[in-house]
């Protein structure tokens, strides 16, 4: 039920496009743009290329919306994120976090899911190419990133619990808690940076987690 209403809400955010052509991906857009593609067949069997262009520096207050759908290079829809674009046989769901793309999936009417293919010139495309060429190294990077996120979560929860139990009303009923984790000054700086890098890596692989958020 929740998924149904969420889909309906996201579809309502997809507005008609302006018919403009898709701009070529440029090297200087690595940190500000994501581009994904998917080939689908229309009811007559004709193959069409659908591409989703996400501009990370735009938001709902921008004159142009941050996400746009293109069919064979022509803009057909645009919308604020998160959004679902209607395509033959299903929808394309698009969502982002502060670290990058969170969701770029084609959802068929039969429930089948498929991740769109990143443009090879984009950061997501370069990360996917690295994963194909060096799968073991890529797996190690992913594992280290996950450990960093778990460490960050543990530190955050521990310190948050300590601060909450210092509140007089809470302390009277539950007692106080002293965090056993005490990081040196350099670690207090390094851990957030490492966590941001880990979250960015997971976003580039479209594997964002609630821990990263």
C-alpha positions as a LaTeX table, in Angstrom:
\begin{tabular}{lrrr}
\hline
Residue & $x$ (\AA) & $y$ (\AA) & $z$ (\AA) \\
\hline
Unk1 & 0.00 & 0.00 & 0.00 \\
Unk2 & 2.78 & 2.42 & 0.97 \\
Unk3 & 4.70 & 1.63 & $-2.23$ \\
Unk4 & 1.60 & 2.29 & $-4.31$ \\
Unk5 & 0.99 & 5.73 & $-2.80$ \\
Unk6 & 4.68 & 6.62 & $-2.96$ \\
Unk7 & 4.77 & 5.70 & $-6.65$ \\
Unk8 & 1.67 & 7.78 & $-7.34$ \\
Unk9 & 3.18 & 10.76 & $-5.51$ \\
Unk10 & 6.47 & 10.48 & $-7.38$ \\
Unk11 & 4.70 & 10.16 & $-10.73$ \\
Unk12 & 2.74 & 13.33 & $-9.97$ \\
Unk13 & 6.06 & 15.18 & $-9.71$ \\
Unk14 & 6.97 & 14.35 & $-13.32$ \\
Unk15 & 6.07 & 17.36 & $-15.44$ \\
Unk16 & 6.10 & 17.71 & $-19.25$ \\
Unk17 & 9.52 & 18.40 & $-20.71$ \\
Unk18 & 10.43 & 21.32 & $-22.94$ \\
Unk19 & 11.57 & 19.25 & $-25.91$ \\
Unk20 & 15.17 & 20.41 & $-25.62$ \\
Unk21 & 18.00 & 18.15 & $-26.85$ \\
Unk22 & 20.20 & 16.26 & $-24.41$ \\
Unk23 & 23.51 & 17.99 & $-23.85$ \\
Unk24 & 26.71 & 16.02 & $-24.20$ \\
Unk25 & 28.38 & 15.05 & $-20.93$ \\
Unk26 & 31.42 & 17.21 & $-20.27$ \\
Unk27 & 34.49 & 16.49 & $-18.15$ \\
Unk28 & 33.96 & 19.54 & $-15.92$ \\
Unk29 & 30.52 & 18.18 & $-14.94$ \\
Unk30 & 31.94 & 15.20 & $-13.02$ \\
Unk31 & 30.89 & 16.57 & $-9.63$ \\
Unk32 & 27.65 & 18.25 & $-10.68$ \\
Unk33 & 25.95 & 15.88 & $-13.12$ \\
Unk34 & 24.90 & 12.22 & $-13.40$ \\
Unk35 & 23.64 & 10.64 & $-16.61$ \\
Unk36 & 22.10 & 7.18 & $-17.00$ \\
Unk37 & 20.56 & 5.34 & $-19.95$ \\
Unk38 & 18.21 & 2.44 & $-20.66$ \\
Unk39 & 16.94 & 0.95 & $-23.91$ \\
Unk40 & 13.28 & $-0.07$ & $-24.03$ \\
Unk41 & 10.81 & $-1.15$ & $-26.69$ \\
Unk42 & 7.57 & 0.74 & $-27.27$ \\
Unk43 & 4.26 & $-1.14$ & $-27.86$ \\
Unk44 & 5.08 & $-1.47$ & $-31.57$ \\
Unk45 & 8.43 & $-3.08$ & $-30.78$ \\
Unk46 & 10.56 & $-0.09$ & $-31.80$ \\
Unk47 & 13.65 & 0.26 & $-29.60$ \\
Unk48 & 14.07 & 3.62 & $-27.88$ \\
Unk49 & 16.85 & 4.99 & $-25.69$ \\
Unk50 & 15.72 & 6.67 & $-22.46$ \\
Unk51 & 18.23 & 8.77 & $-20.54$ \\
Unk52 & 17.91 & 10.42 & $-17.14$ \\
Unk53 & 19.95 & 13.56 & $-16.57$ \\
Unk54 & 20.45 & 14.65 & $-12.94$ \\
Unk55 & 21.95 & 18.05 & $-12.09$ \\
Unk56 & 23.09 & 17.93 & $-8.47$ \\
Unk57 & 23.47 & 21.69 & $-8.03$ \\
Unk58 & 19.82 & 22.35 & $-8.83$ \\
Unk59 & 16.91 & 22.09 & $-6.40$ \\
Unk60 & 13.16 & 22.77 & $-6.39$ \\
Unk61 & 13.82 & 26.52 & $-6.35$ \\
Unk62 & 15.81 & 26.41 & $-9.60$ \\
Unk63 & 14.27 & 27.65 & $-12.83$ \\
Unk64 & 15.05 & 24.24 & $-14.34$ \\
Unk65 & 14.22 & 21.08 & $-12.41$ \\
Unk66 & 17.11 & 18.87 & $-11.24$ \\
Unk67 & 16.03 & 15.68 & $-13.05$ \\
Unk68 & 14.94 & 15.24 & $-16.67$ \\
Unk69 & 13.98 & 12.29 & $-18.86$ \\
Unk70 & 15.04 & 12.14 & $-22.51$ \\
Unk71 & 13.73 & 9.81 & $-25.21$ \\
Unk72 & 16.13 & 9.41 & $-28.13$ \\
Unk73 & 17.87 & 12.62 & $-27.08$ \\
Unk74 & 14.75 & 14.79 & $-26.64$ \\
Unk75 & 13.45 & 15.90 & $-23.25$ \\
Unk76 & 9.99 & 14.47 & $-22.52$ \\
Unk77 & 9.67 & 14.96 & $-18.75$ \\
Unk78 & 11.32 & 16.81 & $-15.89$ \\
Unk79 & 10.75 & 16.94 & $-12.16$ \\
Unk80 & 11.94 & 17.61 & $-8.64$ \\
Unk81 & 13.52 & 14.75 & $-6.72$ \\
Unk82 & 12.54 & 12.13 & $-5.79$ \\
Unk83 & 10.57 & 11.50 & $-8.96$ \\
Unk84 & 9.22 & 8.63 & $-11.08$ \\
Unk85 & 9.18 & 9.01 & $-14.87$ \\
Unk86 & 6.66 & 7.02 & $-16.93$ \\
Unk87 & 8.24 & 4.88 & $-19.66$ \\
Unk88 & 6.97 & 1.95 & $-21.76$ \\
Unk89 & 6.17 & $-1.01$ & $-19.52$ \\
Unk90 & 6.88 & 0.72 & $-16.21$ \\
Unk91 & 8.56 & 3.69 & $-14.56$ \\
Unk92 & 12.06 & 4.96 & $-13.81$ \\
Unk93 & 12.52 & 5.92 & $-10.16$ \\
Unk94 & 15.11 & 8.60 & $-9.42$ \\
Unk95 & 16.31 & 9.72 & $-5.99$ \\
Unk96 & 19.47 & 11.32 & $-4.62$ \\
Unk97 & 21.25 & 12.01 & $-1.34$ \\
Unk98 & 23.81 & 14.65 & $-0.45$ \\
Unk99 & 26.47 & 12.19 & $-1.64$ \\
Unk100 & 25.04 & 11.42 & $-5.07$ \\
Unk101 & 22.45 & 9.23 & $-6.76$ \\
Unk102 & 20.56 & 6.93 & $-4.42$ \\
Unk103 & 18.16 & 5.31 & $-6.84$ \\
Unk104 & 18.14 & 5.03 & $-10.63$ \\
Unk105 & 15.97 & 1.98 & $-11.29$ \\
Unk106 & 13.57 & 0.91 & $-13.98$ \\
Unk107 & 10.57 & $-0.81$ & $-12.36$ \\
Unk108 & 8.51 & $-2.88$ & $-14.78$ \\
Unk109 & 4.76 & $-3.32$ & $-14.45$ \\
Unk110 & 5.51 & $-6.93$ & $-13.46$ \\
Unk111 & 7.75 & $-5.76$ & $-10.59$ \\
Unk112 & 11.04 & $-6.46$ & $-12.35$ \\
Unk113 & 13.81 & $-4.02$ & $-11.37$ \\
Unk114 & 16.80 & $-2.97$ & $-13.46$ \\
Unk115 & 19.51 & $-0.42$ & $-12.71$ \\
Unk116 & 20.14 & 2.03 & $-15.53$ \\
Unk117 & 23.54 & 2.12 & $-17.23$ \\
Unk118 & 25.73 & 5.11 & $-16.23$ \\
Unk119 & 27.35 & 7.25 & $-18.89$ \\
Unk120 & 30.97 & 6.02 & $-19.18$ \\
Unk121 & 32.26 & 9.61 & $-18.87$ \\
Unk122 & 30.47 & 10.23 & $-15.55$ \\
Unk123 & 31.84 & 9.43 & $-12.09$ \\
Unk124 & 29.36 & 6.56 & $-11.81$ \\
Unk125 & 30.53 & 5.23 & $-15.17$ \\
Unk126 & 34.19 & 5.50 & $-14.21$ \\
Unk127 & 33.52 & 3.72 & $-10.90$ \\
Unk128 & 31.66 & 0.94 & $-12.74$ \\
Unk129 & 34.58 & 0.55 & $-15.18$ \\
Unk130 & 37.03 & 0.36 & $-12.26$ \\
Unk131 & 34.85 & $-2.34$ & $-10.70$ \\
Unk132 & 34.94 & $-4.40$ & $-13.91$ \\
Unk133 & 38.69 & $-4.04$ & $-14.37$ \\
Unk134 & 39.73 & $-4.53$ & $-10.75$ \\
Unk135 & 36.93 & $-6.48$ & $-9.05$ \\
Unk136 & 39.00 & $-7.57$ & $-6.05$ \\
Unk137 & 40.33 & $-4.10$ & $-5.32$ \\
Unk138 & 36.85 & $-2.70$ & $-5.78$ \\
Unk139 & 35.45 & $-5.22$ & $-3.31$ \\
Unk140 & 38.12 & $-4.30$ & $-0.75$ \\
Unk141 & 37.31 & $-0.59$ & $-1.14$ \\
Unk142 & 33.62 & $-1.35$ & $-0.65$ \\
Unk143 & 34.29 & $-3.47$ & 2.45 \\
Unk144 & 36.55 & $-0.84$ & 4.01 \\
Unk145 & 33.93 & 1.81 & 3.30 \\
Unk146 & 31.25 & $-0.25$ & 5.02 \\
Unk147 & 33.46 & $-0.70$ & 8.09 \\
Unk148 & 34.06 & 3.06 & 8.22 \\
Unk149 & 30.32 & 3.73 & 8.08 \\
Unk150 & 29.68 & 1.21 & 10.86 \\
Unk151 & 32.38 & 2.83 & 13.00 \\
Unk152 & 30.88 & 6.23 & 12.40 \\
Unk153 & 27.45 & 4.94 & 13.33 \\
Unk154 & 28.75 & 3.37 & 16.55 \\
Unk155 & 30.49 & 6.60 & 17.59 \\
Unk156 & 27.45 & 8.72 & 16.76 \\
Unk157 & 25.00 & 6.51 & 18.64 \\
Unk158 & 27.29 & 6.25 & 21.66 \\
Unk159 & 27.83 & 10.00 & 21.96 \\
Unk160 & 24.17 & 10.75 & 21.27 \\
Unk161 & 23.11 & 8.37 & 24.05 \\
Unk162 & 25.53 & 10.06 & 26.45 \\
Unk163 & 24.17 & 13.52 & 25.67 \\
Unk164 & 20.54 & 12.39 & 25.97 \\
Unk165 & 21.09 & 10.77 & 29.36 \\
Unk166 & 22.61 & 14.00 & 30.64 \\
Unk167 & 19.18 & 15.59 & 30.43 \\
Unk168 & 17.94 & 15.80 & 34.01 \\
Unk169 & 14.53 & 14.21 & 33.41 \\
Unk170 & 16.05 & 11.31 & 31.50 \\
Unk171 & 18.83 & 10.82 & 34.03 \\
Unk172 & 16.33 & 10.62 & 36.89 \\
Unk173 & 14.44 & 7.76 & 35.25 \\
Unk174 & 17.12 & 5.90 & 33.31 \\
Unk175 & 20.38 & 6.98 & 34.84 \\
Unk176 & 23.35 & 8.35 & 32.93 \\
Unk177 & 25.49 & 6.74 & 30.28 \\
Unk178 & 29.14 & 7.52 & 29.64 \\
Unk179 & 30.37 & 6.71 & 26.17 \\
Unk180 & 33.30 & 4.28 & 26.24 \\
Unk181 & 34.50 & 5.70 & 22.92 \\
Unk182 & 36.94 & 8.58 & 23.22 \\
Unk183 & 38.65 & 9.51 & 19.97 \\
Unk184 & 41.82 & 11.59 & 19.68 \\
Unk185 & 41.54 & 14.96 & 17.97 \\
Unk186 & 42.92 & 13.71 & 14.65 \\
Unk187 & 40.38 & 10.87 & 14.58 \\
Unk188 & 37.49 & 13.28 & 15.17 \\
Unk189 & 38.56 & 14.98 & 11.94 \\
Unk190 & 39.55 & 11.91 & 9.94 \\
Unk191 & 36.48 & 9.78 & 10.67 \\
Unk192 & 33.89 & 12.20 & 9.21 \\
Unk193 & 36.07 & 12.70 & 6.12 \\
Unk194 & 36.49 & 8.95 & 5.68 \\
Unk195 & 32.76 & 8.49 & 6.22 \\
Unk196 & 31.94 & 11.04 & 3.52 \\
Unk197 & 34.29 & 9.30 & 1.09 \\
Unk198 & 32.76 & 5.92 & 1.92 \\
Unk199 & 29.24 & 7.29 & 1.46 \\
Unk200 & 30.24 & 8.84 & $-1.87$ \\
Unk201 & 31.71 & 5.54 & $-3.08$ \\
Unk202 & 28.52 & 3.70 & $-2.22$ \\
Unk203 & 26.48 & 6.39 & $-3.99$ \\
Unk204 & 28.61 & 5.98 & $-7.12$ \\
Unk205 & 27.73 & 2.28 & $-7.05$ \\
Unk206 & 24.07 & 3.07 & $-6.28$ \\
Unk207 & 24.37 & 1.26 & $-2.96$ \\
Unk208 & 23.56 & 4.13 & $-0.62$ \\
Unk209 & 22.44 & 3.03 & 2.84 \\
Unk210 & 20.58 & 4.70 & 5.70 \\
Unk211 & 23.91 & 4.76 & 7.57 \\
Unk212 & 25.38 & 7.05 & 4.91 \\
Unk213 & 22.31 & 9.30 & 5.03 \\
\hline
\end{tabular}
